Structures are given as structure tokens and as C-alpha cells.
Amino acid sequence: MKGSHLFLCLLSMSCCLNLMPGAGNKIFHFGPCRVSMSVTEIRSGFTVIKANIQARDPIRTLSILSYPHSLHKVKSLDRCCITHHLFNFYVDKVFKHCKTEDSYINRKISSIANSFLSVKRKLGQCHEQNKCLCGQESDEKFKQILANYEGLNVTSAAIKSLGELDILLDWIEKSL
């Protein structure tokens, strides 16, 4: 009998630990979806490469993420959908085309991409469970972001999108 109580106690502790975010991770609420991620880790990696990446951006007059209010005033229910779209966008389009001749910068980009891939998977699970519904507003906002991206050549668009990562991170941190 004593053994079963100890087993239940250990099992309960294990479950609680698995539900808690890891070191530096915070739980973000994107509508009905909750995702654990370390924005601090992503931001610190981005801070190291930001000046280098932004110096490579040949077009300073256009923004992909902050085109008049792309991420502003997104309804709570649409936050999951647009976040899901954005993480897919960064993993599938942006990071694949952000290569430099500097291996250190490439490693930092790869590290950020891996963090994004992890969050993309978590949001994908939420999306598959039909918790992450897409409304017209989120679809329109994302279409505008894609139009901004596709209006440039692939490399320029990827570099610009990576250079605007702080806009996305600021927006995500408002989801706490």
C-alpha cells in the first residue's frame, strides 16, 4: 500500500513538472491556445545578429510586418491563427533563404529557426485540435504580410523579414 502512494505522488510530481515551462520559458496565450516558449532566448540570439541582418536590407522604405497595422488590433480569437501563420511563414519561407557568408551569423539564425520550429509544432497541434480557428481578419492580415513579402525578391524579402523579428517578438510578448 505504501508503494502505491509513493508511486502516485511521484507520478503527480512528474505530470506537474511536464506541464511547467522550462527555464526561461513563459506561457503565451494566443486565443484559446497556450504555448510555452522562451522569447528571451530568441530575442538574445536576434540581438546578436540584428545589426548585421538589418545592414543587409537594401530596402528601408518598406516593412513586411508593420505595413499599416498588420499585427495591430488583432482580435483575441484571431491571435492563434495569425501566430500559426506567422510561425509557418518564418520556418517555411524566411529562415530557408537567410544565408550569409558568416558562419557565426548562420548558426544564430539556425538557432532562432529551431526555436520557431518548436513553437510551430505546438501551434500546429492546437490548430489540429480545432482550437485555432481562422477568421476573416486574420486571413486578410496574413495575406497582406504575404503580399509585402512576395513583392520583393526572395533573398531581400527573407532578410527584411528576419530584420523585423523584433516587431513580431514585441507583439508576441503582448500575448502574455
Phi, psi and omega in degrees: 000318179300320181298322182290325177293318178296318179299315179297321178296313179296319178297317179298316179297319180298316179297317179298317180295324179291333180276341181280144177292151179289180181302125178083350180278149174232157177268125178251141180254113176248089187061230182280355182266138177244128183228132176269128177202161179252091177294328179300316179295315179296315182296321180293321175296319180293320181302323180296324185256352188307307182299318180297313182293314182293331176293336179277351183280110184281345184244104184267350186268356183238144175235140179272315184271333185251020173308138192341093169067034179303318182251001181276145175055042174279128180299149182307316181293335181271351183298321180296313183297310183292326177294317177301313177300316184293320179291322174298315179303311181294317181290315187277332184244308190288301186297331180294337184247012179255081176242138177236175176276355182264111184295328178296314178297318179298322178294320178295317178299317179298320178296316178296317179300320178296320176298317179295321180298319178298314180292321178303317180296316180296317178293326177298320178297317179296318180297318180294333179274009180059029175270343189246077184274145182257122176264175182298320182298313181293322178297318180294318180297318180291322176300323178294318178298315178297320179296320177297317181294312185286349176284352180245166174289159190304313183293314179299318180295319180293316179297316179298315180298318178294321178295340179262013182303328180295330176297314179295316181296320177299316180296318179298317182295340175284354181271001181298000000 
